[in-house]
Amino acid sequence: MTTYLLIDIIILEKRGKCDKLERLLTNDLFLWKNKRNRRPLIITGSHQVGKTWLLKDFSESYFEDSLYIDLKKNYKVKSLFDDTISPRRSIEILGALFGKVIEPYKTLLILDSIERIPSFEKVLKKFYDDASQYLICCSTTYQNINNDSGCFHILNLYPLNFEEFLLANGEDDLVDFFKSGALAYLPKLLENKLIDYLKLYFIIGGMPASVNSWVQSKDLSDVECTLNDILNQFVSDFETLTDNKLKSKINYVWRSLPKQLSKENRKFMYSTVRPGGRAREYEEGLEWLLNHSYATPIWARKDTTTANDCKVDLKSFRVFLPDIGLLRMIYQIQPSLIESQNKIFQDHNYSLTLQFVFQELVTKLPIENINYWSSGATAEIDFLFQYNQIIYPLEINVYDNLKARSTRIYEERFHPQRVLRVSLSPLRIKNSFVNIPLHLLFNLENYFLNLL
């Protein structure tokens, strides 16, 4: 039976109107295409966030021709990128093997799972140095990429953020309304509509498969099945590892991540992985999850005054999951919770809201160096980030307490230019203090350009 819950009837009228998901990273791909001196491009991101689909859609939309190669399935192809074979010769053999002429400046070569090629960084550097006329886009889940040479361009793809989720639900006009400069007064009707969508996003998340499931059926039970399949696939990925000791460590760390976010001190603790657990036992499992995009860390920042010198405490960090919908599934929060006022924003010690804000920040490309700040047990700021060479503290407070203790301590100690608060209260600016509604965080760049 189809479940509609709180969601406004306007959402239901948009059934089937979204032909494909719009990804904002396409704009960056287009800029890459138009550069004179293109470097090979790598898109990195978690499993099932749409890397392959995005590159295929991009090639169909903007290139005369393309050749897609899945290196997981065509694993023998990696031998063509040996050090003894020149880039031009590799291209010729690939063309003969797949029955396609790879033309310079015209054919886009897509190499999926580029990490399957040993020392792929060196391979791409050779292409940049000796055969830059060939257009190459790659995808990988691998995060530990060495780009010291600067010979390739890296973009990160994440699950759909809230703006992309609104676009997927056919709300182009609603997004344009805020992007075009609607900054101050928000009519209650629009506010309620956005909050309803936000609750829905907390349930569905931004994984393309779960969003597609909702857009096509408007049935949250279908979404539940999709999210459960994704989580099962993640665990299945761990099981394919041949090293049983590493496999065990990965599973222990993975199961601990939701607990790490929901505890009072959100700092990652190995003792939460397993009672008595230590770094030397489980650090390898955590590093594997981070390097393969199953989780993302942020570190506690030491120096909060110098934008160009980001000093962090490497022993103090938080770890986020790829997607808020997956986190909600692990917590076993039922979709019916969106019927209960704003409880979903406060559940599990605000961990869903913390995950949401993190996902919004990492998808805002001008934002850099996302960290957090802690002063022992005295005070804690949820996020610090850099925008236009200025460091901004951002604290989450769903309640109406808009002048919390941690914020006061941080202000007194560091005197920031602006202090940002995310809550369900209306947009408000007073002296250095700025309150941004949680449901309007997607408009953060507009606020920076016009208000901050």
VOSEDO-799549 format. One record per residue (C-alpha): residue number from 1; residue in one letter; chain; y, z negated, x negated. Coordinates in steps of 0.2 Angstrom, whole numbers, plus 5000, padded with zeros to 4 digits. Example, Ala and Ser with C-alpha at 12.3 -4.5 7.8 and 13.67 -1.06 7.14 Angstrom:
VEXTOR	1	a	A	4978	4961	4938
VEXTOR	2	s	A	4995	4964	4932
//
This chain:
VEXTOR	1	m	A	5000	5000	5000
VEXTOR	2	t	A	5017	5005	4993
VEXTOR	3	t	A	5028	4990	4989
VEXTOR	4	y	A	5047	4991	4990
VEXTOR	5	l	A	5052	4973	4989
VEXTOR	6	l	A	5071	4970	4986
VEXTOR	7	i	A	5075	4987	4980
VEXTOR	8	d	A	5089	4996	4989
VEXTOR	9	i	A	5084	5011	5001
VEXTOR	10	i	A	5095	5022	4990
VEXTOR	11	i	A	5081	5021	4976
VEXTOR	12	l	A	5068	5026	4989
VEXTOR	13	e	A	5078	5041	4993
VEXTOR	14	k	A	5077	5048	4975
VEXTOR	15	r	A	5058	5049	4975
VEXTOR	16	g	A	5053	5065	4966
VEXTOR	17	k	A	5070	5070	4961
VEXTOR	18	c	A	5068	5067	4942
VEXTOR	19	d	A	5059	5082	4934
VEXTOR	20	k	A	5058	5074	4917
VEXTOR	21	l	A	5064	5058	4908
VEXTOR	22	e	A	5081	5060	4900
VEXTOR	23	r	A	5081	5053	4882
VEXTOR	24	l	A	5098	5049	4874
VEXTOR	25	l	A	5091	5052	4857
VEXTOR	26	t	A	5091	5071	4861
VEXTOR	27	n	A	5109	5071	4857
VEXTOR	28	d	A	5106	5066	4839
VEXTOR	29	l	A	5092	5079	4838
VEXTOR	30	f	A	5105	5092	4844
VEXTOR	31	l	A	5117	5086	4830
VEXTOR	32	w	A	5103	5087	4817
VEXTOR	33	k	A	5100	5105	4823
VEXTOR	34	n	A	5118	5110	4821
VEXTOR	35	k	A	5120	5103	4803
VEXTOR	36	r	A	5121	5116	4789
VEXTOR	37	n	A	5111	5107	4777
VEXTOR	38	r	A	5097	5100	4787
VEXTOR	39	r	A	5085	5088	4779
VEXTOR	40	p	A	5068	5086	4786
VEXTOR	41	l	A	5068	5074	4801
VEXTOR	42	i	A	5057	5059	4805
VEXTOR	43	i	A	5056	5051	4822
VEXTOR	44	t	A	5048	5034	4820
VEXTOR	45	g	A	5044	5022	4834
VEXTOR	46	s	A	5030	5012	4843
VEXTOR	47	h	A	5015	5019	4851
VEXTOR	48	q	A	5018	5028	4867
VEXTOR	49	v	A	5037	5028	4867
VEXTOR	50	g	A	5037	5047	4869
VEXTOR	51	k	A	5040	5054	4851
VEXTOR	52	t	A	5028	5069	4853
VEXTOR	53	w	A	5035	5073	4870
VEXTOR	54	l	A	5053	5072	4864
VEXTOR	55	l	A	5050	5084	4849
VEXTOR	56	k	A	5041	5096	4860
VEXTOR	57	d	A	5054	5096	4873
VEXTOR	58	f	A	5067	5098	4860
VEXTOR	59	s	A	5059	5113	4852
VEXTOR	60	e	A	5057	5121	4869
VEXTOR	61	s	A	5075	5119	4873
VEXTOR	62	y	A	5084	5123	4857
VEXTOR	63	f	A	5072	5134	4846
VEXTOR	64	e	A	5066	5152	4847
VEXTOR	65	d	A	5049	5146	4842
VEXTOR	66	s	A	5039	5131	4836
VEXTOR	67	l	A	5022	5126	4829
VEXTOR	68	y	A	5015	5109	4834
VEXTOR	69	i	A	5002	5101	4823
VEXTOR	70	d	A	4993	5084	4827
VEXTOR	71	l	A	4988	5078	4810
VEXTOR	72	k	A	4976	5065	4819
VEXTOR	73	k	A	4966	5079	4826
VEXTOR	74	n	A	4969	5092	4812
VEXTOR	75	y	A	4966	5080	4799
VEXTOR	76	k	A	4960	5093	4786
VEXTOR	77	v	A	4977	5101	4787
VEXTOR	78	k	A	4984	5087	4776
VEXTOR	79	s	A	4975	5095	4761
VEXTOR	80	l	A	4988	5109	4762
VEXTOR	81	f	A	5002	5097	4757
VEXTOR	82	d	A	4994	5093	4740
VEXTOR	83	d	A	5005	5092	4725
VEXTOR	84	t	A	4997	5107	4718
VEXTOR	85	i	A	5003	5119	4732
VEXTOR	86	s	A	5021	5124	4734
VEXTOR	87	p	A	5030	5122	4750
VEXTOR	88	r	A	5031	5140	4753
VEXTOR	89	r	A	5013	5143	4750
VEXTOR	90	s	A	5009	5128	4762
VEXTOR	91	i	A	5019	5137	4776
VEXTOR	92	e	A	5010	5154	4773
VEXTOR	93	i	A	4993	5146	4774
VEXTOR	94	l	A	4998	5136	4790
VEXTOR	95	g	A	5004	5152	4798
VEXTOR	96	a	A	4988	5160	4794
VEXTOR	97	l	A	4978	5146	4800
VEXTOR	98	f	A	4986	5144	4817
VEXTOR	99	g	A	4990	5162	4820
VEXTOR	100	k	A	5009	5160	4820
VEXTOR	101	v	A	5023	5167	4808
VEXTOR	102	i	A	5033	5152	4803
VEXTOR	103	e	A	5050	5160	4801
VEXTOR	104	p	A	5064	5152	4791
VEXTOR	105	y	A	5079	5145	4801
VEXTOR	106	k	A	5070	5150	4817
VEXTOR	107	t	A	5053	5141	4819
VEXTOR	108	l	A	5052	5122	4821
VEXTOR	109	l	A	5037	5115	4812
VEXTOR	110	i	A	5032	5098	4821
VEXTOR	111	l	A	5020	5087	4811
VEXTOR	112	d	A	5014	5073	4822
VEXTOR	113	s	A	5007	5057	4813
VEXTOR	114	i	A	5015	5062	4797
VEXTOR	115	e	A	5008	5046	4789
VEXTOR	116	r	A	4991	5055	4789
VEXTOR	117	i	A	4998	5065	4774
VEXTOR	118	p	A	4996	5054	4758
VEXTOR	119	s	A	5013	5051	4750
VEXTOR	120	f	A	5022	5061	4764
VEXTOR	121	e	A	5039	5056	4757
VEXTOR	122	k	A	5036	5066	4741
VEXTOR	123	v	A	5030	5081	4752
VEXTOR	124	l	A	5046	5081	4762
VEXTOR	125	k	A	5057	5079	4747
VEXTOR	126	k	A	5048	5095	4740
VEXTOR	127	f	A	5052	5104	4756
VEXTOR	128	y	A	5070	5098	4755
VEXTOR	129	d	A	5072	5103	4737
VEXTOR	130	d	A	5062	5119	4736
VEXTOR	131	a	A	5061	5126	4754
VEXTOR	132	s	A	5075	5119	4765
VEXTOR	133	q	A	5075	5135	4775
VEXTOR	134	y	A	5060	5129	4784
VEXTOR	135	l	A	5064	5117	4799
VEXTOR	136	i	A	5053	5102	4799
VEXTOR	137	c	A	5052	5087	4812
VEXTOR	138	c	A	5039	5074	4810
VEXTOR	139	s	A	5034	5059	4820
VEXTOR	140	t	A	5026	5042	4815
VEXTOR	141	t	A	5023	5024	4820
VEXTOR	142	y	A	5025	5019	4802
VEXTOR	143	q	A	5040	5009	4797
VEXTOR	144	n	A	5039	5006	4779
VEXTOR	145	i	A	5046	5023	4774
VEXTOR	146	n	A	5054	5026	4757
VEXTOR	147	n	A	5069	5036	4758
VEXTOR	148	d	A	5078	5031	4742
VEXTOR	149	s	A	5080	5050	4738
VEXTOR	150	g	A	5090	5052	4754
VEXTOR	151	c	A	5080	5069	4756
VEXTOR	152	f	A	5075	5066	4775
VEXTOR	153	h	A	5084	5060	4790
VEXTOR	154	i	A	5076	5046	4800
VEXTOR	155	l	A	5079	5042	4819
VEXTOR	156	n	A	5071	5028	4828
VEXTOR	157	l	A	5064	5030	4846
VEXTOR	158	y	A	5062	5015	4857
VEXTOR	159	p	A	5056	5013	4875
VEXTOR	160	l	A	5069	5019	4888
VEXTOR	161	n	A	5084	5007	4889
VEXTOR	162	f	A	5092	5002	4905
VEXTOR	163	e	A	5104	5017	4905
VEXTOR	164	e	A	5089	5029	4903
VEXTOR	165	f	A	5080	5020	4916
VEXTOR	166	l	A	5095	5022	4928
VEXTOR	167	l	A	5095	5041	4924
VEXTOR	168	a	A	5076	5042	4927
VEXTOR	169	n	A	5079	5035	4945
VEXTOR	170	g	A	5092	5049	4948
VEXTOR	171	e	A	5107	5037	4946
VEXTOR	172	d	A	5117	5050	4935
VEXTOR	173	d	A	5133	5047	4946
VEXTOR	174	l	A	5132	5028	4944
VEXTOR	175	v	A	5130	5029	4925
VEXTOR	176	d	A	5145	5042	4924
VEXTOR	177	f	A	5155	5030	4935
VEXTOR	178	f	A	5154	5016	4922
VEXTOR	179	k	A	5154	5028	4906
VEXTOR	180	s	A	5170	5036	4913
VEXTOR	181	g	A	5180	5020	4911
VEXTOR	182	a	A	5176	5009	4926
VEXTOR	183	l	A	5179	4993	4916
VEXTOR	184	a	A	5187	4979	4927
VEXTOR	185	y	A	5184	4976	4945
VEXTOR	186	l	A	5166	4979	4951
VEXTOR	187	p	A	5163	4980	4970
VEXTOR	188	k	A	5150	4968	4976
VEXTOR	189	l	A	5140	4983	4983
VEXTOR	190	l	A	5138	4991	4966
VEXTOR	191	e	A	5135	4974	4957
VEXTOR	192	n	A	5120	4970	4969
VEXTOR	193	k	A	5114	4988	4966
VEXTOR	194	l	A	5114	4986	4947
VEXTOR	195	i	A	5106	4969	4948
VEXTOR	196	d	A	5092	4975	4959
VEXTOR	197	y	A	5089	4989	4947
VEXTOR	198	l	A	5089	4977	4932
VEXTOR	199	k	A	5076	4966	4941
VEXTOR	200	l	A	5066	4982	4943
VEXTOR	201	y	A	5068	4986	4925
VEXTOR	202	f	A	5062	4969	4920
VEXTOR	203	i	A	5046	4972	4930
VEXTOR	204	i	A	5043	4991	4925
VEXTOR	205	g	A	5050	4991	4907
VEXTOR	206	g	A	5055	5006	4898
VEXTOR	207	m	A	5038	5014	4892
VEXTOR	208	p	A	5039	5032	4898
VEXTOR	209	a	A	5022	5031	4906
VEXTOR	210	s	A	5026	5016	4917
VEXTOR	211	v	A	5043	5023	4921
VEXTOR	212	n	A	5035	5040	4926
VEXTOR	213	s	A	5023	5030	4937
VEXTOR	214	w	A	5037	5022	4946
VEXTOR	215	v	A	5047	5038	4948
VEXTOR	216	q	A	5033	5047	4955
VEXTOR	217	s	A	5025	5034	4967
VEXTOR	218	k	A	5037	5020	4970
VEXTOR	219	d	A	5022	5009	4970
VEXTOR	220	l	A	5022	4994	4958
VEXTOR	221	s	A	5004	4992	4959
VEXTOR	222	d	A	5003	5009	4950
VEXTOR	223	v	A	5015	5003	4937
VEXTOR	224	e	A	5004	4987	4934
VEXTOR	225	c	A	4989	4998	4930
VEXTOR	226	t	A	4999	5009	4918
VEXTOR	227	l	A	5006	4994	4909
VEXTOR	228	n	A	4988	4986	4908
VEXTOR	229	d	A	4981	5003	4901
VEXTOR	230	i	A	4995	5003	4887
VEXTOR	231	l	A	4991	4985	4882
VEXTOR	232	n	A	4972	4989	4882
VEXTOR	233	q	A	4976	5004	4871
VEXTOR	234	f	A	4985	4993	4859
VEXTOR	235	v	A	4971	4981	4857
VEXTOR	236	s	A	4959	4996	4856
VEXTOR	237	d	A	4969	5002	4841
VEXTOR	238	f	A	4967	4986	4832
VEXTOR	239	e	A	4948	4987	4835
VEXTOR	240	t	A	4947	5004	4826
VEXTOR	241	l	A	4951	4996	4809
VEXTOR	242	t	A	4936	4994	4798
VEXTOR	243	d	A	4942	4978	4789
VEXTOR	244	n	A	4936	4964	4801
VEXTOR	245	k	A	4946	4951	4792
VEXTOR	246	l	A	4962	4960	4795
VEXTOR	247	k	A	4957	4965	4812
VEXTOR	248	s	A	4955	4946	4816
VEXTOR	249	k	A	4972	4942	4809
VEXTOR	250	i	A	4981	4955	4818
VEXTOR	251	n	A	4973	4950	4835
VEXTOR	252	y	A	4978	4932	4832
VEXTOR	253	v	A	4996	4936	4828
VEXTOR	254	w	A	4998	4949	4842
VEXTOR	255	r	A	4992	4936	4855
VEXTOR	256	s	A	5004	4923	4848
VEXTOR	257	l	A	5020	4934	4850
VEXTOR	258	p	A	5024	4930	4868
VEXTOR	259	k	A	5022	4912	4864
VEXTOR	260	q	A	5034	4914	4849
VEXTOR	261	l	A	5048	4921	4860
VEXTOR	262	s	A	5046	4908	4874
VEXTOR	263	k	A	5046	4892	4864
VEXTOR	264	e	A	5062	4882	4862
VEXTOR	265	n	A	5063	4887	4843
VEXTOR	266	r	A	5060	4905	4844
VEXTOR	267	k	A	5058	4907	4825
VEXTOR	268	f	A	5041	4914	4821
VEXTOR	269	m	A	5029	4900	4816
VEXTOR	270	y	A	5012	4903	4809
VEXTOR	271	s	A	5007	4887	4816
VEXTOR	272	t	A	5009	4895	4833
VEXTOR	273	v	A	4997	4909	4828
VEXTOR	274	r	A	4984	4896	4827
VEXTOR	275	p	A	4985	4877	4825
VEXTOR	276	g	A	4987	4873	4807
VEXTOR	277	g	A	4990	4892	4803
VEXTOR	278	r	A	4999	4896	4787
VEXTOR	279	a	A	5008	4912	4780
VEXTOR	280	r	A	4995	4915	4767
VEXTOR	281	e	A	4982	4917	4781
VEXTOR	282	y	A	4991	4928	4794
VEXTOR	283	e	A	5005	4936	4784
VEXTOR	284	e	A	4995	4952	4781
VEXTOR	285	g	A	4991	4953	4800
VEXTOR	286	l	A	5010	4951	4805
VEXTOR	287	e	A	5015	4964	4791
VEXTOR	288	w	A	5002	4977	4798
VEXTOR	289	l	A	5009	4975	4816
VEXTOR	290	l	A	5027	4977	4810
VEXTOR	291	n	A	5023	4992	4798
VEXTOR	292	h	A	5015	5001	4813
VEXTOR	293	s	A	5028	4998	4826
VEXTOR	294	y	A	5019	4986	4837
VEXTOR	295	a	A	5033	4973	4834
VEXTOR	296	t	A	5050	4972	4827
VEXTOR	297	p	A	5058	4957	4817
VEXTOR	298	i	A	5076	4951	4816
VEXTOR	299	w	A	5081	4938	4803
VEXTOR	300	a	A	5092	4923	4802
VEXTOR	301	r	A	5109	4928	4794
VEXTOR	302	k	A	5116	4917	4781
VEXTOR	303	d	A	5133	4925	4778
VEXTOR	304	t	A	5142	4929	4795
VEXTOR	305	t	A	5159	4934	4788
VEXTOR	306	t	A	5156	4949	4776
VEXTOR	307	a	A	5151	4965	4785
VEXTOR	308	n	A	5145	4974	4770
VEXTOR	309	d	A	5135	4960	4762
VEXTOR	310	c	A	5121	4956	4775
VEXTOR	311	k	A	5112	4941	4767
VEXTOR	312	v	A	5097	4935	4777
VEXTOR	313	d	A	5084	4921	4776
VEXTOR	314	l	A	5068	4930	4774
VEXTOR	315	k	A	5058	4915	4779
VEXTOR	316	s	A	5067	4913	4796
VEXTOR	317	f	A	5064	4927	4808
VEXTOR	318	r	A	5060	4932	4826
VEXTOR	319	v	A	5048	4945	4832
VEXTOR	320	f	A	5050	4956	4847
VEXTOR	321	l	A	5038	4966	4857
VEXTOR	322	p	A	5040	4985	4859
VEXTOR	323	d	A	5045	4983	4878
VEXTOR	324	i	A	5050	4971	4891
VEXTOR	325	g	A	5038	4977	4904
VEXTOR	326	l	A	5023	4974	4892
VEXTOR	327	l	A	5030	4957	4888
VEXTOR	328	r	A	5031	4953	4907
VEXTOR	329	m	A	5013	4959	4909
VEXTOR	330	i	A	5007	4947	4895
VEXTOR	331	y	A	5016	4933	4904
VEXTOR	332	q	A	5007	4938	4920
VEXTOR	333	i	A	5023	4937	4930
VEXTOR	334	q	A	5020	4945	4946
VEXTOR	335	p	A	5032	4959	4953
VEXTOR	336	s	A	5036	4949	4968
VEXTOR	337	l	A	5046	4938	4957
VEXTOR	338	i	A	5061	4950	4959
VEXTOR	339	e	A	5062	4944	4977
VEXTOR	340	s	A	5067	4927	4971
VEXTOR	341	q	A	5086	4927	4967
VEXTOR	342	n	A	5088	4928	4948
VEXTOR	343	k	A	5073	4918	4943
VEXTOR	344	i	A	5066	4932	4933
VEXTOR	345	f	A	5081	4931	4921
VEXTOR	346	q	A	5077	4913	4917
VEXTOR	347	d	A	5058	4913	4917
VEXTOR	348	h	A	5048	4908	4901
VEXTOR	349	n	A	5064	4901	4893
VEXTOR	350	y	A	5074	4917	4895
VEXTOR	351	s	A	5062	4926	4884
VEXTOR	352	l	A	5062	4942	4895
VEXTOR	353	t	A	5081	4942	4895
VEXTOR	354	l	A	5081	4939	4876
VEXTOR	355	q	A	5069	4954	4875
VEXTOR	356	f	A	5080	4965	4886
VEXTOR	357	v	A	5096	4961	4876
VEXTOR	358	f	A	5087	4965	4860
VEXTOR	359	q	A	5081	4982	4867
VEXTOR	360	e	A	5098	4986	4873
VEXTOR	361	l	A	5106	4983	4856
VEXTOR	362	v	A	5093	4992	4845
VEXTOR	363	t	A	5096	5008	4855
VEXTOR	364	k	A	5115	5008	4852
VEXTOR	365	l	A	5116	5018	4837
VEXTOR	366	p	A	5133	5013	4830
VEXTOR	367	i	A	5127	4995	4830
VEXTOR	368	e	A	5120	4989	4814
VEXTOR	369	n	A	5112	4974	4805
VEXTOR	370	i	A	5105	4965	4821
VEXTOR	371	n	A	5101	4947	4816
VEXTOR	372	y	A	5103	4930	4823
VEXTOR	373	w	A	5112	4914	4817
VEXTOR	374	s	A	5105	4896	4817
VEXTOR	375	s	A	5112	4880	4810
VEXTOR	376	g	A	5096	4869	4810
VEXTOR	377	a	A	5094	4860	4826
VEXTOR	378	t	A	5113	4859	4829
VEXTOR	379	a	A	5117	4877	4836
VEXTOR	380	e	A	5110	4894	4838
VEXTOR	381	i	A	5117	4911	4842
VEXTOR	382	d	A	5105	4923	4850
VEXTOR	383	f	A	5111	4939	4841
VEXTOR	384	l	A	5123	4944	4827
VEXTOR	385	f	A	5127	4962	4825
VEXTOR	386	q	A	5139	4973	4816
VEXTOR	387	y	A	5150	4987	4824
VEXTOR	388	n	A	5164	4996	4815
VEXTOR	389	q	A	5163	4984	4800
VEXTOR	390	i	A	5165	4969	4811
VEXTOR	391	i	A	5152	4956	4814
VEXTOR	392	y	A	5150	4950	4833
VEXTOR	393	p	A	5141	4935	4839
VEXTOR	394	l	A	5132	4937	4855
VEXTOR	395	e	A	5125	4923	4865
VEXTOR	396	i	A	5114	4924	4881
VEXTOR	397	n	A	5118	4912	4896
VEXTOR	398	v	A	5112	4917	4913
VEXTOR	399	y	A	5120	4902	4921
VEXTOR	400	d	A	5139	4900	4923
VEXTOR	401	n	A	5142	4889	4908
VEXTOR	402	l	A	5153	4901	4899
VEXTOR	403	k	A	5158	4889	4885
VEXTOR	404	a	A	5141	4883	4878
VEXTOR	405	r	A	5140	4871	4863
VEXTOR	406	s	A	5133	4883	4851
VEXTOR	407	t	A	5147	4895	4854
VEXTOR	408	r	A	5160	4882	4851
VEXTOR	409	i	A	5152	4877	4835
VEXTOR	410	y	A	5151	4895	4829
VEXTOR	411	e	A	5169	4898	4833
VEXTOR	412	e	A	5175	4882	4824
VEXTOR	413	r	A	5165	4887	4808
VEXTOR	414	f	A	5168	4905	4807
VEXTOR	415	h	A	5183	4910	4818
VEXTOR	416	p	A	5176	4927	4823
VEXTOR	417	q	A	5187	4940	4830
VEXTOR	418	r	A	5177	4941	4846
VEXTOR	419	v	A	5164	4930	4854
VEXTOR	420	l	A	5152	4939	4866
VEXTOR	421	r	A	5143	4931	4880
VEXTOR	422	v	A	5130	4940	4891
VEXTOR	423	s	A	5128	4932	4908
VEXTOR	424	l	A	5127	4937	4927
VEXTOR	425	s	A	5145	4932	4929
VEXTOR	426	p	A	5158	4946	4930
VEXTOR	427	l	A	5167	4954	4916
VEXTOR	428	r	A	5180	4942	4909
VEXTOR	429	i	A	5191	4942	4893
VEXTOR	430	k	A	5200	4927	4888
VEXTOR	431	n	A	5208	4925	4871
VEXTOR	432	s	A	5193	4929	4859
VEXTOR	433	f	A	5180	4926	4872
VEXTOR	434	v	A	5172	4941	4881
VEXTOR	435	n	A	5159	4939	4895
VEXTOR	436	i	A	5149	4954	4898
VEXTOR	437	p	A	5138	4955	4914
VEXTOR	438	l	A	5119	4957	4909
VEXTOR	439	h	A	5118	4972	4921
VEXTOR	440	l	A	5132	4981	4912
VEXTOR	441	l	A	5127	4978	4894
VEXTOR	442	f	A	5122	4997	4894
VEXTOR	443	n	A	5141	5000	4894
VEXTOR	444	l	A	5144	4990	4878
VEXTOR	445	e	A	5150	5005	4868
VEXTOR	446	n	A	5163	5009	4881
VEXTOR	447	y	A	5169	4991	4880
VEXTOR	448	f	A	5171	4992	4861
VEXTOR	449	l	A	5181	5008	4863
VEXTOR	450	n	A	5193	5002	4877
VEXTOR	451	l	A	5193	4983	4877
VEXTOR	452	l	A	5187	4975	4861
//
